Structure formats: structure tokens, C-alpha cells
Amino acid sequence: MSQKLDHQLCFLLYANSRSIIKLYKPLLAPHNLTYTQYITLLALWDKDKETMKELGERLYLDSGTLTPVIKKLEQANYVTKIRSKDDERRVTITLTAQGRKMKDVLKYIPATLTKKLNIPQDEGIVIFKHLKKLLTILNK
């Protein structure tokens, strides 16, 4: 196996991830959102009222990364945190009305990004399937 940087799958995944996130930046900046805040909202739009633990698992984020993201979203009035009365450590994250409204405000982003990438739909589907399979393999 080659030790050339360009031949390393890990490097290609890393570089592509950074490049994709860079494409999101100008789309999210007018809304004062980071990419991580955006994907957190995406997850909550799919399934509201998740615990921090559940949300972290869905986003593949540890609590040290997710906590400040939630704090910023809470300050922006997009989410609220509700502590369990039975177990103070259990915190449920819920969208506010403003957080739910952002789903409509930001609905242009996926189509805009797809257009910027300019990848034919059939190729995009293949890439998506391969990345989804890889994620499953990596998280067994």
C-alpha cells in the first residue's frame, strides 16, 4: 500500500469534508449559523425533542462538541433545553417556534449546494450510497 498522501482514503475524506463545509459557509453566514449548528437543526427538524445523548449519536458528535453548539442555538432562540426531573443529567433539546421557522428559511440550501457541486444526479446517488456504506462500516 502506498504511503503517498494522495493515495490515502482518510486524507481524501478529510479534504472533501473541509471543502464541502467551506461551500456551506457563505450560505449559512447570513443566518449566523455554523455548519455544525446547521446539521444540528437538520437533525431536530427530522426528530424534535431528543436528548443530548441521542442527538450526539445521530450527529456523531461527543458532548464536548455538541454542548457549545446547543448553547449557541439556545442563545439564538432556536432551541430550548429541558432537564429531566428524574435525572438532572438527562437533557432534552426541543426546537422553539423560531427554530421550526428556520426550516423554511433555510430550505434553499440543499438545492443551492447541489447546483454548486454540479454532479450529475446518478453519480451523486452512487457517491451518497458509498459514503453511507462506509459510515456504517466505520461505526460497527
C-alpha positions in Angstrom: 0.0 0.0 0.0 1.3 3.4 -1.0 2.2 6.0 1.6 1.6 8.9 -0.7 -0.8 11.4 0.7 -3.0 11.5 -2.4 -3.5 7.7 -2.1 -4.8 7.8 1.4 -8.6 7.4 1.8 -8.5 9.2 5.1 -7.0 12.2 3.6 -9.4 12.3 0.7 -12.4 12.1 3.1 -10.9 14.8 5.3 -10.1 17.2 2.4 -13.6 16.6 0.8 -15.3 17.2 4.2 -13.4 20.5 4.7 -14.2 21.6 1.1 -17.9 20.8 1.5 -18.1 22.7 4.8 -16.4 25.6 3.1 -19.2 25.7 0.4 -21.8 25.9 3.2 -20.1 28.8 4.9 -21.4 31.7 2.6 -24.9 30.1 2.6 -25.0 29.9 6.4 -23.2 33.1 7.3 -26.2 35.4 6.6 -28.1 33.4 9.2 -25.3 33.4 11.7 -25.0 29.7 11.6 -22.0 27.3 11.5 -22.2 24.1 9.6 -22.4 22.1 12.9 -25.3 24.3 14.1 -27.0 23.7 10.7 -26.7 19.9 10.8 -28.0 20.0 14.4 -31.1 21.9 13.2 -31.4 19.4 10.4 -31.4 16.5 12.9 -34.0 18.3 15.1 -36.2 19.1 12.1 -36.3 15.3 11.4 -36.9 14.4 15.0 -37.6 17.1 17.6 -37.3 16.6 21.4 -34.2 14.4 21.5 -31.9 14.0 24.4 -28.3 15.4 24.1 -27.1 11.8 24.1 -29.4 10.8 21.2 -28.6 13.9 19.3 -24.9 13.4 19.7 -25.2 9.8 18.5 -27.1 10.9 15.4 -24.6 13.6 14.6 -21.5 11.6 15.5 -20.6 14.4 18.0 -19.3 14.0 21.5 -20.9 16.1 24.3 -17.8 18.4 24.4 -18.5 19.4 20.8 -22.3 19.3 20.9 -22.8 21.3 24.2 -21.4 24.7 22.8 -23.4 24.2 19.6 -26.6 23.7 21.6 -25.7 26.7 23.8 -25.3 29.0 20.7 -28.6 27.7 19.2 -30.3 28.3 22.5 -28.9 31.9 22.6 -30.3 32.4 19.1 -33.7 31.2 20.4 -33.8 28.2 18.0 -33.8 25.5 20.8 -34.5 25.1 24.5 -33.0 22.6 26.9 -35.3 20.8 29.3 -33.7 18.9 32.2 -35.4 15.7 33.4 -36.9 15.9 36.8 -36.0 12.3 37.4 -32.4 12.6 36.3 -30.7 16.0 36.1 -28.1 14.7 33.7 -30.7 13.9 31.1 -31.3 17.0 28.9 -33.8 17.1 26.1 -33.4 19.5 23.2 -36.5 21.0 21.7 -37.0 23.3 18.8 -38.6 26.7 19.5 -41.1 28.3 17.1 -38.2 30.3 15.7 -36.1 27.1 15.3 -39.0 25.4 13.4 -39.4 28.5 11.2 -35.7 28.3 10.2 -36.6 25.1 8.3 -38.4 27.2 5.8 -35.9 30.0 5.8 -33.0 27.6 5.0 -34.8 25.2 2.6 -32.9 26.7 -0.3 -29.5 25.4 0.9 -29.6 21.8 -0.2 -30.6 22.7 -3.8 -28.1 25.6 -3.9 -25.3 23.3 -2.7 -26.3 20.6 -5.2 -26.1 23.1 -8.0 -22.7 24.4 -6.9 -21.3 20.8 -6.9 -22.6 20.2 -10.4 -22.5 16.5 -10.1 -25.0 14.5 -12.2 -27.8 13.1 -10.1 -27.0 9.4 -10.9 -23.3 10.0 -9.8 -24.5 11.8 -6.7 -26.7 8.9 -5.7 -23.8 6.5 -6.1 -21.4 8.7 -4.1 -24.1 9.0 -1.4 -24.6 5.2 -1.2 -20.9 4.5 -0.9 -20.4 7.2 1.8 -23.4 5.8 3.7 -22.0 2.3 3.5 -18.6 3.5 4.6 -20.1 5.3 7.6 -21.9 2.1 8.6 -18.7 0.1 8.3 -16.7 2.6 10.4 -19.3 2.7 13.2 -19.9 -1.0 13.7 
